[in-house]
């Protein structure tokens, strides 16, 4: 166990002993024995003396713990009744969960808007000694969080979020990599959404009379127009993407897509469904036929193509022809 973690564990054990009304006024020997048994390593009385001195220090170095020694009872006690360093009564598993959450939030510490996360984490870390050491190499040895390779577009979040909250218009200059064009849009922003370590803006575009999705890393410029817009009651963040695979809503209405998937992907697609509407139509030991009710969008194409010859589109015919055309173009590159 790392030294700092062992020390904090002892602090909490000492705190628990000092709050144990059934065994009041524990001695140094009592505290050393209790720590040794719980941590499962030998703890000396001199170490306990150092721990008590550390606990009595002011924040951020200690806990301001009012620990005193009773000459009459020949043991230690809290001079302030009801004091405890563990204001948050959490289990070891819950403390670990809090540490993991802090490390997860830290991946956004380079986003200007989210820098307050780090300040909040630092305060919690100081107050409760959570052992949050984001430079600790040991942490990555047993748990790792997914992090984006690039953070392009993160800088727009601090401009766009106030517009979403205050119902302002944002004028953006945006590059559409599929149509290979750069256009300007006047957007009534409704939602910022993170998907696979990239951020997206969903907003109403009056010129198109529709909601569009913009990837923040393709936005070139943002200007805010602080005119409050009327609420659009037709937008619901919870169901806007209910028929989408991924972040893109697709063109037109949702439709039934039928796929024939062969072994071994037929097992994987059951473990990780394409969409919450997925239904198994037929099932054999070597294949399944599934139906999903979704928008046909580029992310659906990519999921189908990623399965190669193990996946066959049964319907709709338009999607079947699009996949076929893509595969023929791919094959042509290897002739």
FENBELPE-V646861 format. One record per backbone hydrogen bond with DSSP energy under -1.0 kcal/mol. NH is the residue of the N-H (numbers start at 1). CO is the residue of the C=O. E is the energy in kcal/mol with one decimal. If there is no record, write none. Layout:
nh:NH co:CO e:E
nh:NH co:CO e:E
This chain:
nh:6 co:2 e:-2.5
nh:7 co:3 e:-2.4
nh:8 co:4 e:-2.2
nh:9 co:5 e:-2.3
nh:10 co:6 e:-2.0
nh:11 co:7 e:-2.2
nh:12 co:8 e:-2.0
nh:13 co:9 e:-1.8
nh:14 co:10 e:-3.0
nh:15 co:11 e:-2.5
nh:16 co:12 e:-2.1
nh:17 co:13 e:-2.2
nh:18 co:14 e:-2.4
nh:19 co:15 e:-1.0
nh:20 co:17 e:-1.3
nh:21 co:19 e:-1.0
nh:31 co:27 e:-2.4
nh:32 co:28 e:-2.7
nh:33 co:29 e:-2.4
nh:34 co:30 e:-2.4
nh:35 co:31 e:-2.5
nh:36 co:32 e:-2.3
nh:37 co:33 e:-2.2
nh:38 co:34 e:-2.1
nh:39 co:35 e:-2.8
nh:40 co:36 e:-1.3
nh:48 co:44 e:-1.6
nh:49 co:45 e:-2.3
nh:50 co:46 e:-2.0
nh:51 co:47 e:-2.3
nh:52 co:48 e:-2.5
nh:53 co:49 e:-2.0
nh:54 co:50 e:-2.4
nh:55 co:51 e:-2.7
nh:56 co:52 e:-1.6
nh:57 co:54 e:-1.1
nh:61 co:58 e:-1.1
nh:62 co:58 e:-1.5
nh:63 co:55 e:-1.6
nh:64 co:57 e:-3.0
nh:65 co:55 e:-2.3
nh:67 co:65 e:-2.1
nh:68 co:77 e:-2.7
nh:70 co:75 e:-3.3
nh:74 co:70 e:-1.5
nh:75 co:70 e:-1.1
nh:76 co:26 e:-2.7
nh:77 co:68 e:-2.3
nh:79 co:66 e:-3.0
nh:83 co:80 e:-1.9
nh:87 co:85 e:-1.0
nh:90 co:88 e:-1.7
nh:95 co:91 e:-2.5
nh:96 co:92 e:-2.3
nh:97 co:93 e:-2.2
nh:98 co:94 e:-2.0
nh:99 co:95 e:-2.1
nh:100 co:96 e:-2.6
nh:101 co:97 e:-2.3
nh:102 co:98 e:-2.0
nh:103 co:99 e:-2.1
nh:104 co:100 e:-2.2
nh:105 co:101 e:-2.5
nh:106 co:102 e:-1.6
nh:108 co:105 e:-2.0
nh:109 co:106 e:-2.2
nh:111 co:108 e:-1.9
nh:115 co:112 e:-1.3
nh:117 co:114 e:-1.6
nh:119 co:115 e:-1.5
nh:120 co:116 e:-2.6
nh:121 co:117 e:-2.7
nh:122 co:118 e:-2.7
nh:123 co:119 e:-1.9
nh:124 co:120 e:-2.5
nh:125 co:121 e:-3.1
nh:126 co:122 e:-2.2
nh:127 co:123 e:-2.6
nh:128 co:124 e:-2.7
nh:129 co:125 e:-1.3
nh:133 co:131 e:-1.2
nh:136 co:133 e:-2.0
nh:141 co:138 e:-1.0
nh:142 co:139 e:-1.3
nh:143 co:139 e:-1.6
nh:154 co:151 e:-1.9
nh:156 co:153 e:-1.6
nh:157 co:154 e:-1.4
nh:160 co:156 e:-2.6
nh:161 co:157 e:-2.8
nh:164 co:160 e:-2.1
nh:165 co:161 e:-2.5
nh:166 co:162 e:-2.4
nh:168 co:163 e:-2.0
nh:169 co:225 e:-2.0
nh:170 co:187 e:-2.7
nh:171 co:223 e:-3.3
nh:172 co:185 e:-2.7
nh:173 co:221 e:-1.9
nh:174 co:183 e:-3.4
nh:175 co:218 e:-2.1
nh:176 co:181 e:-3.2
nh:180 co:176 e:-1.2
nh:181 co:176 e:-1.6
nh:183 co:174 e:-2.7
nh:185 co:172 e:-2.8
nh:187 co:170 e:-3.0
nh:188 co:204 e:-2.8
nh:190 co:202 e:-2.7
nh:191 co:202 e:-1.9
nh:193 co:200 e:-2.6
nh:195 co:198 e:-3.1
nh:200 co:193 e:-2.5
nh:201 co:214 e:-3.0
nh:202 co:191 e:-2.9
nh:203 co:212 e:-2.2
nh:204 co:188 e:-2.5
nh:205 co:210 e:-2.8
nh:209 co:205 e:-1.2
nh:210 co:205 e:-1.4
nh:212 co:203 e:-2.7
nh:214 co:201 e:-3.2
nh:216 co:199 e:-2.5
nh:218 co:215 e:-1.9
nh:219 co:216 e:-1.2
nh:220 co:173 e:-3.5
nh:221 co:173 e:-1.0
nh:223 co:171 e:-2.2
nh:225 co:169 e:-3.3
nh:227 co:225 e:-2.1
nh:229 co:167 e:-2.5
nh:235 co:232 e:-1.1
nh:240 co:236 e:-1.5
nh:242 co:239 e:-1.5
nh:244 co:241 e:-1.7
nh:255 co:294 e:-3.0
nh:257 co:292 e:-3.0
nh:258 co:315 e:-2.7
nh:259 co:290 e:-2.2
nh:260 co:312 e:-2.9
nh:261 co:288 e:-3.0
nh:262 co:310 e:-3.1
nh:263 co:286 e:-2.1
nh:266 co:262 e:-1.2
nh:267 co:264 e:-1.4
nh:268 co:264 e:-1.3
nh:269 co:265 e:-2.8
nh:271 co:267 e:-1.7
nh:272 co:268 e:-2.7
nh:278 co:275 e:-1.9
nh:279 co:291 e:-2.4
nh:281 co:289 e:-3.5
nh:282 co:289 e:-1.2
nh:284 co:287 e:-3.0
nh:288 co:261 e:-2.3
nh:289 co:282 e:-2.3
nh:290 co:259 e:-2.5
nh:291 co:279 e:-2.5
nh:292 co:257 e:-2.2
nh:294 co:255 e:-2.1
nh:295 co:243 e:-3.3
nh:301 co:297 e:-1.9
nh:302 co:298 e:-2.5
nh:303 co:299 e:-1.9
nh:304 co:300 e:-2.3
nh:305 co:301 e:-3.0
nh:306 co:302 e:-2.1
nh:307 co:304 e:-1.2
nh:308 co:305 e:-1.7
nh:310 co:307 e:-1.9
nh:311 co:308 e:-1.5
nh:312 co:260 e:-2.6
nh:314 co:258 e:-2.8
nh:315 co:258 e:-1.4
nh:320 co:316 e:-2.1
nh:321 co:317 e:-2.4
nh:322 co:318 e:-2.0
nh:323 co:319 e:-2.5
nh:324 co:320 e:-2.2
nh:325 co:321 e:-2.6
nh:326 co:322 e:-2.2
nh:327 co:323 e:-2.4
nh:328 co:324 e:-2.3
nh:329 co:325 e:-2.0
nh:330 co:326 e:-1.9
nh:331 co:327 e:-2.6
nh:332 co:328 e:-2.1
nh:334 co:331 e:-1.8
nh:335 co:332 e:-1.1
